[in-house]
Amino acid sequence: MVSDPVQWLTQLLALMGYSTQVTLTPKNDGGNINHWLEIDTTGWRSDQIQNLIGHEGAVIDAIQYLANTILNVRNTEENYQFFTVEIAGYRARRMAQIAKIAQEAADWVRTKKRAYKIEHLTPAERRQVHLLLQAHPDLKTESVGKEPHRCLIVKPANS
């Protein structure tokens, strides 16, 4: 069983050829604690950072998926811990984009009084939209479909 997320990610990065430090910061994420694992990129070239992020975040998403799967392998659902892997502000920028997408969807649903489909989100990004919009009692969200074509639907709560 893996007990130290920082050590686990540091070792994974070393196996990938990246010798670096990782810091762990707990953040409140809509009532849940989300553990941010931040990769120190001091002294890195921009191509090294981009390679670790990957095309449209594919590499960092895969690392984050591994972190959430491996670091929770023995946890029960009520003890599940969420991990966000951050590098060079990528996650923070992407979260701001997702918040904007969620707000635009909410505005559209309120104006049109119809459901709105948001496609091409990772499971973590869909979770972020669910958390952002749960504070709006006039809206309802649900994820539909199967990966890799799963999408999120935002609709009026009374529909």
N, C-alpha and C positions, 0 to 999 in steps of 0.2 A: 504494500500500500504506500502511496506517495503522501507524505505528510507536509512537505515544504514546497509550496508552489514556486517560490523564487528559485530554489535550488533546481527544481525540475526544469523550469524554463531556461535557466542559465546553462544547464547541461545540454538541453535540446539545441539551443543556439550554438553551443560549442561544437556539437556534432555536425552542425550545418556549416561550420567554418567561421562563426561569428563569436569572437571572444569579447564579452561585454558584461556589464552589471545590469541587474534587474531590481527594481524597487516595487514593493507592494503597498498600495494605498486603498483602504476601504472607503467606499463612497456610498451614500444613501441613494438608492435608485427606486423611487416610488414606493418606499416602505421596505424594500429589500436591500440587503447589503450586497453590493457588487464590488468584487476585489479587482482593482486595476493593477495589472502587471505592466510596468512601464520599462521599455528597453532603452538603455542609455546609448545614444548614438554619437557621443562625443568622439571626434576624430574620424568619423565615418565619411566617406564620399557619398555624394547624392545618389550615384548608381547603386551603391550597396544598400542604402535605405530603400530605394525603389524596388530592388530585387526582393527584399524581404517583405515589402508591401504586396508586390505582384500586380498583375493586370487587374484593375478594378478591385483591388484588395484581396485577391484570391489566396495569396500565400499567407498573409496575416490572418485571414478568416480561417484557413485550414489550421494554423497554429492555435488560434483561439478555440476552435472546435475540439482539437486534441486536448487542450488544457481543460476545458469543461468536461470532457468525457473521462480522461484519465484521472484528473484530480478529484472526481466524484464517483469513481468506480465502486466504492464500498459505502457510499452515503445513501441513506434512505431519502425519499422525496422531500420529507420535511427538513432534512439536514443538507439538502443540495445547496452548493455554493456557486454563485455566478462569477466568472472571470472574464475580464475584458483585457485583451492584449493591445497595448498602445505603443506606437512608434512614431516619433517626430510629429506628434500632434495629429496624425491621420485619423484616429478614432474620434477625437473631439470635433474635427472638421466634418467628418461623415455624420456624426450625431446631430450636428447643427443642420446639415442638409436634410436628414430624416425628419427633424422637428419641423422644418419648413414644408416638407412634403405632407406631413401629417396635418399641419395647419391649413394648407391649401385644400386637402381632401375634405377636412371638416367644413371649411367655408363653402366648398362646392356642394356638399351634401345638404347643408342648411339652405342654400340658395335654390337648388334644383329639387330638393325633397326626394332624391333618389340615391340609390347605392352607388358607390364609387370604388373601383378596383385599383389597388396599388400592386404592381407586379415588380419582379426583379429585386426582391429584398431577401437578405439572409435571414435565417431564423432569429438571430439576435436583433436585427433591425425590425423585424415584424414585432418582436416582443417590445421593443422601444416604442413603436407606434401604439400598441395596445396600452402600455403604461401611460403614455402621454394623453391619450384620448379617454381613458377611464374616468378622468376628472370631469368629463362633459356628460351630464346625465341625458342630454338630448341625442347623444350618439351611441352607436353600438358597433363593435368591431369583431370580426371573426376571420380566422385563417381557413382557407379552403384549398382543396386539391392536394396533390402529392408532390414531394420533391422530385425533380428540381423545378417543377412548374407551380409550386404552392404560391398563393397570393393572399393578400389581405383585403378584406371588404370593409368599408366604412359605410354605415347606413343610418338612417334615422332610427332612434330607439323604439319608436312606435310601429316600425314596419315588421 
